[in-house]
Amino acid sequence: MKTFRFLLPAIFAMAISVQNGLGEDWPQWRGPNRDGILHGFSPPEVWPDTLIRKWQISVGGGYSSPIVVNGKAFVHSRKDNQEVISCIDLKNGKLIWSKTNPAPFTINQYAVNQGEGPFSTPTFHNGRLYTLGVNGLLSCFEAGTGKLLWRKEFTRQVNTSKLFCGTAMAPLIENGLCIVHVGDDFKGALMAYDAETGETKWSWKDHGPGYASPIVVEIDGVRQLVTLTDKACIGVSPATGELLWEVEFLDEWNENIVTPVFYNEMIILSGVRKGTFAIKTTKKNGSWATDKIWHNKNLPMYMSVPVVNNNLLVGFSNKRKGHFFTLDANTGKTLWQSEGRQGRTAALISAGEILLSLTSDGILMIFRKTGNEFIPLKRYTVADSPTWSQPVIFGNNVLIKDAETLALWSFKPEEFH
């Protein structure tokens, strides 16, 4: 029995590589590469008039997005004063395991409408699940059983009343390290731990965190973590924590929310009061230099992260009560804009020639990706309450987290029969 218990995590980890016909795993914030791009999606020949809801269960509140691995969904949510980590069977919506921990939260007086979190999406890697609570509680679970393997607590260092939305970045796993950014508007630290043991490997203590999640890119042959802090966009060595470069990115409310996007050697950034722009970093004479490549002041983004491929950047601006737009990703030139009043925010997924968008009012919109015009194909109502989380598309199914529930919808009625 003891041997089986030790083997279980390895069995679970190996299982994720087995193709089960359900489509691509979505193991972390914005997918396998943190870019919002879904590979291998086969859209229906004819989009149905309505979607089929297979099941719906109560999971609790929060903005954290679900993730999907090997036919299971993992959800980080809140019920009363506790945060809940749940593992759910996608075939029937049945709970496999759940874990809870106390998570008292003092809301900033200016953010009472934003809820009590959690705001950070879990990360799955090598049979383990990593979560970051609204108060800065970092936990590593055995994904197959829910067993807690190690934990780091920052609740005493994080004053949530000074933060607009509490801790809101998704843990990043890079080369055997689990990297998180914790703190508040006064101080903070980018921390790296051994992903297996929780042993501290390095820390960079300078800026407090923003609300964006980091990405890892390679520039001039150098691997680097790129993220928004409370005052800048930075590039850091994920192996050592060394600061490589820094670009000032100040906001009067410290609302640095939009995850950076990397495209064609450029880092694309956006802020609610800054517009959208691209920078390029290069190594010159042994040190890093940054240059602004383009700046579109007219199309800022607030909480929505854009998707970029085939030279097209598709985003959702907070202007005009929310509208979609497309830019030329190489120049920043506006190619088209939709009508306004599309919602407060939208979560975007790029799937070949199709783009899927879940707006905050529970509308899943399908539209054709083009540089010429806005071409909506279908609109589906998938929730009766606000939808702040990213949807997950796998096979012909879409997983939707609303204010209190998790629901599985299908584009094809025969799915999971």
N, C-alpha and C positions, 0 to 999 in steps of 0.2 A: 504493500500500500504506500509506503514511504517513497519507493522508487517511482511509482506511477505519479505521485504528487509532484516530484521533481521534473518528470518528463512532460507534464501537462502544458507548461508554458511553451516549450519547444514545439510540441505537436500543434498547438494553436497558431504559433508563428508560421510554421511550415504550411499550414492550411490556407493561408492568405494567398499563396502563390498558385493555388489550384483554381482553374477556371470553372466556375459553376453556372455560367450562362446568365448571370445577373448583371453583367457589365463591369465597368471599371470601379475598383474601390475608390473611395473618397475619404482618405485617412486623416485629413487635417484641414485647417482653414483654407478655403478656396481650392481644395483638391490636391492631388499628388505633388504638384510643383508650385503650389500657392499662387497660381496665375489665373484661376477661374476658367481654365480651358479643359473641356471634356473631350477625350479622344474616343473614337470608335462608336459614336452615337449614330444610330440608324433611325431617322425620323419616320413616322408612319407615312405610308403612301398618301393617305388622306387623313388629315387631322380630324379626330372625332368632334362632334358638337359639344359633348360634355366628357369629363373624366370620370372614371369609376373609382369610388373610394372603397378600398379593400378593408381597412380598419382604421380606428381612431382611438387613442388611449390618452388618459390624463398623465402628464409628466411633471407639471409645475411650470413656473414662470421663468423669465430670463431672456436675454438676447443671444446667448451662446447658441451656435449652430450645431446641428447633429452631424455626425460623421458615420460613414458606412464602411465596414470591412467584413468580407467573407460572409455575407448574408446576415450580418448583425448591425444594429444601429447602437451608437453610444451617444448619450445625451447628458449634458450638465445643466441642471435646472435648480429652482428654488421652491421649497414648500415651507411657508411660514418663516421661521428664523433658521432654517437649515438648508444647506445645499445638498443636492442629491445627484449622484452619479448612477446612471442606469444603463444596463445592457439589455437590448430588446431583440427578439427574433423577428426578422423582417417578414417572414412568411405568414405569421399570424398575429403579430403585435404583442406576444406574450413576454412578460418580464423574465429574463434569465437570472439576473442578479442586480442588486442595487446597494449603494453605500451612502450613508449620510454623515454630515459633520456640521456642528454649529457654525453659523455665519451671520452674526449680528452686523447690521450695516447702518451707518449714519449717513443719510443722504445730504449732499450739498443743497443749501436752500434754493439755489438756482436750477436744480436738476430734479425737482420733486416729480416731474412727469416722466422721468427716464427709468423709473423702476429701481429695484434693488439687486439686479443682476441674477446670476452671473453673466458676464459679458465676454468671457474668454472661451473660445472653441477648444475642445479637447484635441490632443494629438495622439495618434496610434503609431507605434513603431516597434517592430521586432517582438510582438506578443505582449507589449506593455501599453498602458494608457496613461497619459500625462494630462493633468488638469491644473488650472490656476484659478483659484476662487477670487471672489470680488474683493476680499480683504488681503489677498496676496498669499494664500495658502497653496503651495505647490505640492502635488501628490503624484506618486507613481503607483499604479495598480497592475496586478496581473490581469490581463484583459480577459482571459478565459474564465476566471473565477471571482474576480473582484477583490482578491486579497491585496491589502496594502503592503507595498514593498519598501517604500521609504517616503519621507515627507519633510518639507522645509517650511517653516512658518515665519511670515513677515508681518503678521497682523499688528505687532507693536510698532513697527517702523512705518506703517502705512496709515496716514490719517485720512480716512475716506471722506470726511466732511469737507476736506480741502480739494478733493477731486471731483470732477464733474460727473464721472460715471464709475468710479472705483477702478480696480485693476481690469484692463481690457485688452491684453495681448495674448495671442495663442502661443503656447510653448513651442520652441523650435528645436528639432533634433538634428544635429549636424556632426557627423564623424564621431559618433559615440558620446556626444555631449548634449545635455538638455539645457537650453539657454532661455532665460526669462529676464524681463525688465520690470523691476518692482520699485515702489517708492510713491511719492506724492509730488505736489507742486513746489516743494521746498528742497527736496533732495531725493536721490534714488541711485540705483545701481543696476547695471547689466551684469547678470550672474550666470556662470556656466558650471554645471555639475556633471559628474560621470553619470550617464543615463542608466547604467546598471546598478550602481551602488549609492548614488546620491552624494558622493564625495565632491567637495568644492574644488574646482580646477582653476578658475580665475574670476576676477570681478573688475569691472570698470565703473568707478564711482565718480561721476561728474554731473550728468543731467538726470532729471527725473524722467519718468516714462511719458510718452504720448499715449494715444489710444489706438495706434496702428500696430499691426503685427509685423515682425521682421521678415525679410526674405534673404536668401543667400544667392549671390551671383559671382561670376568670374569675370574680372576686368584685367586686361593686360596680363593674363595668366595667373592672377592672384585671386584666390577665393576670399570673399568678404561678405560679412553680414551688413545689410543695409536696413535702416529703420528710421522712423521719426521719433525724436524725443520730445520733451515739452518745449524745446527751444531751437531744435536744429534737425537736419537730416545728416546722419553720420554713416561712415563706413568703418567697420571694425573687423579685425582679424578674428574669425570664429575659433581659431586654434589657440590664440594667446590672449585675446582681449585688447590688443593694441589698437589705439585709435589711428586710423589711416588718413581720414579726411573728414571735414565738417563743413556744412553749408547752413548758414543761419536760416531758421524757419520759425519766426516768432508769430504768435497769434495772441490777441488781447485776452481771449478766454482760454488759452492753452488747448484749443480744440484741434489738435493735430491727429486726425482720425484715419485718413485715407492711407491704406497700405501702399507703399511704393510699388511701381510696376517697372520691370526691366525689359527693354526692347531695343534691338539693334545698337547695342553698346550704350544706350541712354537709360537714365533713371528718370521716370516720369512721376511727378509729384503734383498734388492738388490740395487746396485748402479753401475753406468756406469764404475767406476774405482775401484770397490770393490768386484765384484763377488756377489754371493748369499750365505747367511748364515742364520742360525737359532739361536735364543737366547731363554733362558727360565728364567723367573723371579719367584722368590719365596720369601715368607716372612719368615725371620729368626730372632728370638729374637726381634720382634717388628719392624724390618726395612726390606726393600726390597733389595734383592741381585739378580744380573744377571749373567748368565753363558752362554758362547757360546757352542752350542751343535754340530754344524757342519758348515763347510765353504767350498763351492765349488768356487774356485778362477777363474775357467775357463769359467764360464757361467754368466757374468754380464747381467743386464737388464738396459735399459736406460729410456724409457718412457712407456714400456709395463708392465702391472701388471699381475702376474701369477694367475692361478686358482689351487686349491688343493682340492682333495677328494679321498677317497679310497687309501690312502698312495701314490698317484701320484701327483707330482707338474708339471704342464705343463706351460712352459714359452716361451718367445720370446727374444732371446739374440740379442744385437746390433752387436755382432761379425760376421765376414764373410758376411758383408753387410746384416745381418738379417737372423736368422734361428730359427726354433722351436726346443724345447728339452723337455725331461721329466727327472725329478729326482725322486729318492726315497725320499719322504718328511720326512721320519724319520731319514735318514742318510746323505742325500745330494749327494748320489752316482748318477752319470750320467747313465741313462738307455738307452737313444737314442738321437741322434741329426739328424735333417733333413739336406738336402743340403743347401748351403748358397744362398744369393741373393733373399731372399723371400720378402724383403721390408724394409723400414726404421723402421717401428714399426708395431705392430699388437695389436688389441683389442680382448681379449679372453673371451668366454662364455662357461661354462661347462654345458651340458645338458644330464645327464645320461651317456650313453656310447658314446655320440657324443660330439665333441668339435667344436665350430664355431669360426672362426677367420676372422676379417676384417683388412686387411693390409692397409697401408697408400696409396697404389696405386689403391684402389677401388676394390680389389679382396676379395670376400667372399669365404672362404675355409671351407669345411666340412671335418672333418676327424675323424676316429674312435680312441677313447682313449684307449691306450694300454701301458703297460710297456715294450713291446718288440721291437716295431718298429713304424715308421712313416707311417700311412696308410691313405693317402688322398682318399676321396670318390668323391668329386665334387669341381669344381672351377667355381664361377660365377663372371662376371664383373658387378658391381652394381653402378659404378660411372665413369665419365669421368674426374674428377678432384680429388685432394687429399682428403682422408677420415681420419681425425685425431680423430674423435669422436667415442665413443662406439656405436655399433649397438644395437637395441632393438628388441628382438624376442618375439612375442606374438601370440599364436595360430599357424597358418601356415604362419605367416607374419613376415617380417623383415623391420624395419625402419632404413633408412640410411641417415645420414647427411654428405654431402660433402662440398666442399669449399664455395658454395653459396646456395645450395638447400637442401630440405628435400624430400625424396621419399619413397613411400611404395611399397614393393615388396612382392609377394606371392609365396609360394611353390605349391599352388593349385589354378588353374584358377577360381574355383567357389567361392573363398573367397570374401565376400562383394558384391556378385551379388544380 
